[in-house]
Amino acid sequence: MPEILHGQVIKDWSKVDSVKLFGDEFGEGKDKQHQKGVMRALKFFLALPNANIPINLAGDEKFKEKKAGFEKARVQYFSTLNDFPATPKEVVDKYHEMAIYDNGFEQIFNIRDYTGSRRDGFSIDTIQSGLTFRRMLTGEKLHVFQMSGQREFVYFDYYGGALGWDRKLFENQEYWTLEENATEFRNEAYRIRAATFYALLEAVATLKAADVPWAASPDALVAGTRSYQAQRDAQTMNNAAQTILLATQASGYGISAENVAFVILAPLQLRGRIKRALGVNYDFAGSSPPVIDYNFSTVITTMLTVTDHYWVILPKRRIVGGDRMDLTTYSDFDMMSRTDTAAGWMAFAGAVADIAQMERCNIT
């Protein structure tokens, strides 16, 4: 009996027949329906994190139900002590339901769905000098290009990778290894997507004249005093938000200090510091009001290369992304390596057409 029969890629691995899947030593006994079922299960698994439901799964109610559970797990995680699994098996089950890739950038970009179209890109009106990106190969740094003119066309680019499964894994019923490989493959695809969008945001710093300076404490606290650092950070966030509001007031965004919501994009290294700044109050007796004057949410990520600054961002508007192809798989057999290969491809694009929506802040 194999160690694992019930997985996330294949619900019941005991029903996978290696002969029907690959044929015997003479190539006989293959079953096309069996092969199709296994590949459909893999495509099903890889498609769960997609922002949009793939066309070929649009009518699949089981997929929609599973995706709804996946999205719920992505935002809940272990929200209370009662949610935490009591047994190792439950830990594994919960782990496989969780989206462990970083998709915080989707709170910043206005992601448009072009998956049902035949378009090779999208147009965007530029207010100021902006940025767009081109394809990033494995191990290659992102190439970011400055826009020019009043309207730019942003082309979709394709990103791909392949997952090879040695047939011995099926024949020896190494189902856990198969599950891990598929999970890592899916996570890596979405890691690359996230890294590309975050790199585009960071590149805006090259076009900004200066960072927002570290503001003085509004209570004139001195170094070493309780709340000194947090007050200075909070006031810096206020100044950045004010700078963005003034710079975009004529951009047609329909925003005001009362109704606008900003996003703070910060590296993991500044997580605690950002949290303290958002909760700090003025330092005087009685009911002290908070220093923060605006509505901020946070996106904390490990994908920023600069870890001693953070960003205040007016999200969406002319910070735009587009998905042309969600993670889509194609299969083939390589007889030279006796490996069944599942190739995954994605197509997407992004652009920051108004850099006035972003301000980078100093912390010293």
C-alpha positions as CSV (number, residue, x, y, z in Angstrom):
1,M,0.0,0.0,0.0
2,P,1.5,3.4,-1.0
3,E,2.0,6.0,1.7
4,I,-0.4,8.5,0.1
5,L,-3.4,7.7,-2.0
6,H,-5.6,10.9,-1.6
7,G,-3.9,14.0,-2.9
8,Q,-4.6,17.4,-4.2
9,V,-3.6,16.7,-7.8
10,I,-5.2,13.3,-8.1
11,K,-8.1,12.7,-5.6
12,D,-7.4,8.9,-5.5
13,W,-4.0,7.8,-6.8
14,S,-5.0,4.2,-6.4
15,K,-7.1,4.6,-9.6
16,V,-4.1,5.7,-11.6
17,D,-3.0,2.8,-13.8
18,S,0.5,3.2,-15.1
19,V,-0.1,0.7,-18.0
20,K,-3.2,2.6,-19.1
21,L,-1.3,5.8,-18.7
22,F,1.9,4.8,-20.5
23,G,1.5,1.3,-21.9
24,D,3.4,-1.8,-21.1
25,E,7.0,-2.6,-22.1
26,F,5.8,-3.1,-25.7
27,G,3.7,0.1,-25.7
28,E,0.4,-1.7,-25.5
29,G,-2.5,-1.1,-23.2
30,K,-2.7,2.7,-23.3
31,D,-6.1,4.2,-22.7
32,K,-6.7,7.6,-24.1
33,Q,-9.5,8.4,-21.7
34,H,-7.3,7.4,-18.8
35,Q,-4.5,9.7,-20.1
36,K,-6.9,12.5,-20.6
37,G,-8.3,12.2,-17.1
38,V,-4.9,12.4,-15.4
39,M,-3.9,15.4,-17.5
40,R,-7.2,17.1,-16.8
41,A,-6.6,16.6,-13.1
42,L,-3.2,18.3,-13.4
43,K,-4.6,21.2,-15.4
44,F,-7.4,21.5,-12.8
45,F,-4.8,21.7,-10.0
46,L,-2.5,24.3,-11.8
47,A,-5.5,26.5,-12.6
48,L,-6.8,26.9,-9.1
49,P,-4.8,30.1,-8.3
50,N,-5.7,31.8,-11.6
51,A,-7.4,35.1,-11.1
52,N,-9.9,34.1,-13.8
53,I,-11.6,30.8,-14.6
54,P,-10.0,29.3,-17.7
55,I,-12.4,28.9,-20.6
56,N,-11.9,25.1,-20.8
57,L,-13.0,24.9,-17.1
58,A,-15.8,27.5,-17.2
59,G,-18.5,24.9,-17.2
60,D,-16.9,22.6,-14.6
61,E,-18.9,23.0,-11.4
62,K,-16.5,20.9,-9.4
63,F,-13.7,23.3,-10.4
64,K,-15.7,26.3,-9.4
65,E,-16.5,24.8,-6.0
66,K,-12.8,23.9,-5.4
67,K,-11.7,27.3,-6.5
68,A,-14.1,29.0,-4.1
69,G,-12.6,26.9,-1.2
70,F,-9.1,27.8,-2.4
71,E,-9.9,31.5,-2.4
72,K,-11.4,31.2,1.1
73,A,-8.3,29.4,2.4
74,R,-6.1,32.1,0.8
75,V,-7.5,34.9,3.0
76,Q,-8.3,32.9,6.2
77,Y,-5.2,30.7,6.8
78,F,-5.2,29.9,10.6
79,S,-7.3,32.8,11.8
80,T,-8.0,31.5,15.3
81,L,-6.6,28.8,17.6
82,N,-9.6,26.6,16.8
83,D,-8.7,26.7,13.1
84,F,-5.3,25.2,13.7
85,P,-5.1,21.5,12.7
86,A,-4.8,19.0,15.5
87,T,-3.1,16.2,13.5
88,P,-0.2,16.0,11.0
89,K,-2.6,14.9,8.3
90,E,-4.8,18.0,8.9
91,V,-1.7,20.2,8.8
92,V,-0.8,18.7,5.4
93,D,-4.4,19.1,4.1
94,K,-4.6,22.7,5.2
95,Y,-1.2,23.5,3.8
96,H,-2.2,22.2,0.4
97,E,-5.3,24.4,0.4
98,M,-3.3,27.5,1.2
99,A,-2.0,29.9,-1.5
100,I,1.6,30.2,-0.4
101,Y,2.6,32.4,-3.3
102,D,2.6,36.2,-3.1
103,N,-0.3,38.0,-4.8
104,G,-0.3,41.2,-2.8
105,F,0.5,43.2,-6.0
106,E,-3.0,42.6,-7.2
107,Q,-4.2,45.1,-4.6
108,I,-2.0,47.7,-6.4
109,F,-2.5,46.9,-10.1
110,N,-5.8,47.2,-11.9
111,I,-5.6,43.7,-13.4
112,R,-7.7,43.4,-16.5
113,D,-8.9,40.0,-17.8
114,Y,-8.1,39.5,-21.5
115,T,-8.0,35.7,-21.3
116,G,-11.0,35.3,-23.6
117,S,-9.7,37.7,-26.2
118,R,-7.2,37.5,-29.1
119,R,-5.5,40.7,-28.3
120,D,-1.8,41.0,-28.1
121,G,-1.8,43.8,-25.6
122,F,-3.7,46.8,-24.3
123,S,-3.6,50.6,-24.6
124,I,-3.1,53.0,-21.7
125,D,-3.1,56.8,-21.6
126,T,-0.1,58.3,-19.9
127,I,-0.2,61.3,-17.6
128,Q,3.5,61.5,-16.8
129,S,6.4,59.4,-17.8
130,G,5.6,55.8,-17.0
131,L,7.1,52.3,-17.2
132,T,6.3,49.1,-18.8
133,F,8.2,45.8,-18.8
134,R,9.2,43.1,-21.3
135,R,9.7,39.4,-21.0
136,M,12.1,38.1,-18.3
137,L,14.0,34.9,-19.0
138,T,15.1,32.6,-16.3
139,G,18.0,34.2,-14.4
140,E,17.7,37.4,-16.3
141,K,17.0,40.8,-14.7
142,L,13.7,42.5,-15.6
143,H,14.0,45.0,-18.5
144,V,12.0,48.1,-17.8
145,F,11.3,50.7,-20.4
146,Q,10.2,54.3,-20.1
147,M,7.1,55.3,-21.9
148,S,6.7,58.4,-24.1
149,G,3.7,60.2,-25.6
150,Q,0.1,60.3,-24.5
151,R,-1.0,56.8,-25.3
152,E,1.1,53.6,-25.2
153,F,0.4,50.1,-26.2
154,V,1.5,47.5,-23.7
155,Y,2.2,44.1,-25.2
156,F,1.6,40.8,-23.5
157,D,4.6,38.5,-23.1
158,Y,4.7,34.8,-22.5
159,Y,6.4,33.1,-19.6
160,G,6.9,29.4,-19.5
161,G,8.4,26.4,-17.7
162,A,8.1,22.7,-17.8
163,L,7.5,20.0,-15.2
164,G,9.0,16.6,-15.9
165,W,7.7,13.4,-14.3
166,D,9.8,10.3,-14.6
167,R,7.6,7.3,-15.2
168,K,9.2,5.4,-12.4
169,L,7.4,7.7,-10.0
170,F,4.1,6.4,-11.3
171,E,5.3,2.8,-11.5
172,N,6.7,2.9,-8.0
173,Q,3.7,4.7,-6.7
174,E,5.8,7.7,-5.4
175,Y,2.6,9.7,-5.2
176,W,3.9,12.1,-2.6
177,T,6.8,13.1,-4.8
178,L,4.4,13.7,-7.7
179,E,2.2,15.9,-5.5
180,E,5.2,18.0,-4.2
181,N,6.6,18.5,-7.7
182,A,3.2,19.7,-9.0
183,T,2.8,22.1,-6.0
184,E,6.4,23.5,-6.4
185,F,5.8,24.0,-10.2
186,R,2.6,25.9,-9.6
187,N,4.1,28.1,-6.9
188,E,7.1,28.9,-9.0
189,A,4.9,30.0,-11.9
190,Y,3.1,32.5,-9.6
191,R,6.3,33.6,-7.9
192,I,7.7,34.6,-11.3
193,R,4.5,36.5,-12.1
194,A,4.6,38.3,-8.7
195,A,8.4,39.1,-9.0
196,T,7.8,40.7,-12.4
197,F,5.0,43.1,-11.1
198,Y,7.0,44.0,-8.0
199,A,10.1,44.8,-10.0
200,L,8.1,47.1,-12.2
201,L,6.8,49.0,-9.1
202,E,10.4,49.3,-7.7
203,A,11.7,50.6,-11.0
204,V,9.5,53.7,-10.6
205,A,12.2,55.0,-8.1
206,T,14.5,55.7,-11.1
207,L,12.0,58.2,-12.5
208,K,11.2,60.0,-9.2
209,A,13.2,63.2,-8.4
210,A,13.5,62.3,-4.7
211,D,12.2,60.2,-1.9
212,V,9.8,61.6,0.7
213,P,12.1,62.6,3.6
214,W,11.7,61.2,7.1
215,A,9.4,63.7,8.8
216,A,9.9,65.2,12.2
217,S,7.8,64.0,15.1
218,P,4.6,66.0,15.2
219,D,4.9,66.1,19.1
220,A,8.6,67.2,18.8
221,L,9.7,64.0,20.6
222,V,13.4,63.5,20.8
223,A,15.3,60.4,19.9
224,G,15.0,57.6,22.5
225,T,11.5,58.8,23.6
226,R,8.7,56.3,23.4
227,S,6.8,56.6,20.0
228,Y,9.6,58.8,18.6
229,Q,10.3,56.6,15.6
230,A,6.6,55.5,15.1
231,Q,5.5,59.2,15.1
232,R,8.1,60.2,12.5
233,D,7.1,57.2,10.3
234,A,3.4,58.0,10.6
235,Q,3.9,61.6,9.6
236,T,6.1,60.6,6.7
237,M,3.2,58.4,5.5
238,N,0.8,61.4,5.8
239,N,3.2,63.6,3.8
240,A,3.5,61.0,1.1
241,A,-0.3,60.7,0.8
242,Q,-0.6,64.5,0.7
243,T,2.0,64.7,-2.1
244,I,0.1,62.1,-4.1
245,L,-3.2,63.8,-3.7
246,L,-1.8,67.2,-4.7
247,A,0.0,65.7,-7.7
248,T,-3.1,63.8,-9.0
249,Q,-5.8,66.3,-8.2
250,A,-6.3,67.2,-11.9
251,S,-6.0,63.6,-13.2
252,G,-9.7,62.8,-13.2
253,Y,-9.5,60.1,-10.5
254,G,-12.3,61.6,-8.5
255,I,-10.6,61.3,-5.1
256,S,-10.4,63.3,-2.0
257,A,-8.7,63.1,1.4
258,E,-11.9,61.6,2.9
259,N,-12.7,58.9,0.3
260,V,-9.2,57.8,-0.9
261,A,-7.5,54.6,0.2
262,F,-3.8,54.2,-0.1
263,V,-1.6,51.1,-0.1
264,I,1.7,50.9,1.8
265,L,4.0,48.5,0.0
266,A,6.8,47.4,2.3
267,P,9.5,44.8,2.6
268,L,9.1,42.1,5.2
269,Q,12.0,43.7,7.1
270,L,9.9,46.8,7.9
271,R,6.7,44.9,8.8
272,G,6.8,45.6,12.5
273,R,7.8,49.2,12.0
274,I,5.0,49.9,9.6
275,K,2.5,48.3,12.0
276,R,3.7,50.5,14.9
277,A,3.4,53.6,12.7
278,L,-0.1,52.9,11.7
279,G,-1.2,52.5,15.3
280,V,0.7,55.3,17.0
281,N,-1.2,58.2,18.7
282,Y,-0.2,61.7,19.7
283,D,1.6,61.8,23.0
284,F,-0.5,63.9,25.4
285,A,-2.9,63.3,28.3
286,G,-6.5,62.3,27.7
287,S,-7.9,60.7,24.6
288,S,-5.0,61.0,22.1
289,P,-6.0,60.9,18.4
290,P,-3.9,58.8,16.0
291,V,-1.1,60.5,14.0
292,I,-2.3,58.8,10.8
293,D,-4.6,61.1,8.8
294,Y,-5.4,58.9,5.9
295,N,-6.8,55.4,5.1
296,F,-3.9,53.0,4.6
297,S,-3.8,49.3,3.9
298,T,-0.6,47.3,3.7
299,V,1.1,44.9,1.3
300,I,4.1,43.2,2.9
301,T,6.3,41.2,0.6
302,T,9.7,39.4,0.5
303,M,10.1,40.3,-3.2
304,L,11.4,43.9,-2.9
305,T,15.1,44.3,-3.5
306,V,15.4,47.5,-1.5
307,T,14.6,46.8,2.2
308,D,15.3,50.2,3.8
309,H,12.5,52.1,2.1
310,Y,8.7,51.6,1.6
311,W,6.1,52.9,-0.8
312,V,2.9,54.8,-0.4
313,I,0.7,54.1,-3.4
314,L,-2.6,55.3,-4.8
315,P,-3.6,51.9,-6.2
316,K,-5.3,50.9,-9.5
317,R,-6.2,53.9,-11.8
318,R,-3.3,54.0,-14.2
319,I,-1.2,51.3,-12.6
320,V,-2.5,48.6,-14.9
321,G,-1.9,44.9,-15.5
322,G,-3.5,42.4,-17.9
323,D,-3.8,38.6,-18.1
324,R,-3.8,37.2,-21.6
325,M,-3.3,33.6,-20.6
326,D,-3.6,32.1,-17.1
327,L,-1.3,29.2,-16.2
328,T,-2.1,26.7,-19.0
329,T,-0.5,23.3,-19.4
330,Y,0.4,21.1,-22.4
331,S,1.7,17.6,-22.2
332,D,4.2,15.5,-24.1
333,F,6.3,12.4,-23.6
334,D,10.1,12.4,-24.1
335,M,11.2,8.9,-25.0
336,M,14.8,9.8,-24.7
337,S,14.5,10.6,-21.0
338,R,11.4,8.4,-20.3
339,T,9.8,11.5,-18.9
340,D,6.3,12.8,-19.2
341,T,6.5,16.6,-19.5
342,A,3.8,19.1,-18.6
343,A,4.7,22.5,-20.0
344,G,3.1,25.5,-18.4
345,W,2.6,28.9,-20.1
346,M,1.3,32.3,-18.9
347,A,0.9,35.6,-20.7
348,F,0.6,38.9,-18.9
349,A,1.7,42.5,-19.0
350,G,1.8,45.5,-16.8
351,A,2.5,49.3,-16.8
352,V,2.7,52.2,-14.4
353,A,1.5,55.1,-16.6
354,D,1.2,57.7,-13.9
355,I,4.2,57.7,-11.5
356,A,2.6,60.5,-9.5
357,Q,0.5,57.7,-7.9
358,M,3.6,56.4,-6.1
359,E,5.9,57.9,-3.5
360,R,8.9,56.2,-1.9
361,C,9.6,57.0,1.7
362,N,12.8,57.3,3.7
363,I,13.1,55.7,7.2
364,T,16.1,57.7,8.4
